[in-house]
Every structure is written in structure tokens, then in C-alpha cells.
Amino acid sequence: MTTYEVYYRKNETFRPDKSLKMSDITNMKTHVAVALIEGSKDDVFRKMQGEFMDAGTSRIVNGMIKKGHTHHTSMSVGDVLRDFDTGATYQCDMVGWTKVGGK
């Protein structure tokens, strides 16, 4: 089973960022790390919806919201998954996932 690092977009723009680079994510310029979740990309998306989120993850996400690091509870368009083992990174798109490239 794949483990993904979940990154939520810092601003409230719920649309894909076609110019997003890995360095934007890893330097936390555009996104903030909120969880480490196992499953397929679609499983992780479902687990990161407020009504399905476990209590520990929910506390972390709500803490990030209170601190002003992000503005939403449930995973949405523009948020990111990074494969913990391979580093492959995917941005949540309007439908499905888009691989993030660049440095």
C-alpha cells in the first residue's frame, strides 16, 4: 500500500496551479503538510474529506486552519499528494490527478 504526504494549499483558490513546482511545495511556499495517509490517491482523497477524517488528522487540520496556514478542512482541487517512498507528486485536479514536475 502506498503512503502519501498530504499538502493543503495555503490560499483559498480552489483551482489547479499549472505552474506549480516541487520546490513550491517542499519549501512550503504554496502548501502546508497536514497528514501522512496510506491508500490509493482516490482513497486518500476520500479519507481527507471532513466527514471521513479520523480524529487525529482532523485535529491537525483544524489546528492549521486556526494558525492561518490553510483555510479548508477537506481535501480539494489544488491540494497535493506526495508518494512518501518515490517522491512522485500529484495535484488534485477538477477530475483526477495531475503529476507535478519541475524543481
C-alpha positions in Angstrom: 0.0 0.0 0.0 1.3 3.5 -0.9 1.8 6.1 1.8 1.2 9.7 0.8 2.2 13.0 2.4 -0.9 15.3 2.1 -0.3 19.0 1.5 -3.1 21.6 1.6 -2.9 24.7 -0.4 -2.3 27.8 1.7 -4.6 30.2 -0.2 -8.3 29.8 -0.8 -8.0 29.4 -4.6 -9.7 26.1 -5.4 -8.2 25.5 -8.8 -5.2 23.7 -10.2 -1.9 25.6 -10.4 -0.4 24.8 -13.8 2.9 26.5 -12.8 3.3 24.5 -9.5 6.8 23.2 -8.9 8.1 20.8 -6.4 10.2 23.5 -4.7 7.0 25.5 -4.1 5.6 22.5 -2.1 8.7 21.3 -0.3 9.6 24.9 0.8 6.0 25.3 1.9 5.7 28.4 -0.2 2.3 27.4 -1.6 1.2 24.4 0.5 1.4 23.1 4.1 1.9 19.5 5.2 -1.1 18.2 7.1 -1.1 14.4 7.1 0.6 11.1 6.2 -2.1 8.7 4.9 -2.0 5.2 3.3 -4.1 4.1 0.3 -4.5 4.9 -3.4 -4.7 8.6 -4.4 -8.5 8.3 -4.5 -8.7 6.5 -1.1 -6.5 9.3 0.4 -8.8 12.0 -1.1 -11.8 10.3 0.5 -10.1 9.9 3.9 -9.2 13.6 3.7 -12.9 14.7 3.5 -14.1 16.1 6.8 -16.8 13.5 7.3 -14.4 10.6 6.8 -11.3 12.1 8.5 -10.0 10.3 11.6 -9.9 12.4 14.8 -6.1 12.8 14.9 -6.0 14.1 11.3 -9.0 16.4 12.0 -7.2 18.0 15.0 -4.1 18.7 12.9 -6.0 20.2 10.0 -8.2 22.3 12.3 -5.0 23.5 14.1 -3.5 24.5 10.7 -6.7 26.5 10.0 -6.6 28.3 13.4 -3.0 29.2 12.8 -3.9 30.6 9.4 -1.7 28.1 7.4 -4.7 26.9 5.4 -8.4 27.7 5.0 -10.2 24.5 4.4 -10.9 21.2 6.2 -11.5 18.8 3.3 -9.0 18.0 0.5 -9.9 19.9 -2.7 -8.7 21.0 -6.1 -5.1 22.4 -5.9 -4.1 20.3 -2.9 -1.2 17.9 -3.3 -0.2 14.2 -2.6 3.4 13.2 -2.5 4.3 9.5 -2.6 6.4 9.0 0.6 8.7 6.4 -1.0 9.2 7.6 -4.6 8.6 11.4 -4.2 6.1 11.3 -7.1 3.8 14.3 -6.5 0.3 14.8 -7.7 -2.0 17.8 -7.7 -5.7 17.3 -7.2 -7.4 18.5 -10.4 -11.0 19.2 -11.3 -11.2 15.5 -12.3 -8.5 13.1 -11.2 -4.8 14.0 -10.6 -2.1 15.8 -12.5 1.6 14.9 -11.9 3.7 17.9 -10.6 7.0 18.3 -12.3 9.9 20.8 -12.1 12.2 21.5 -9.3 
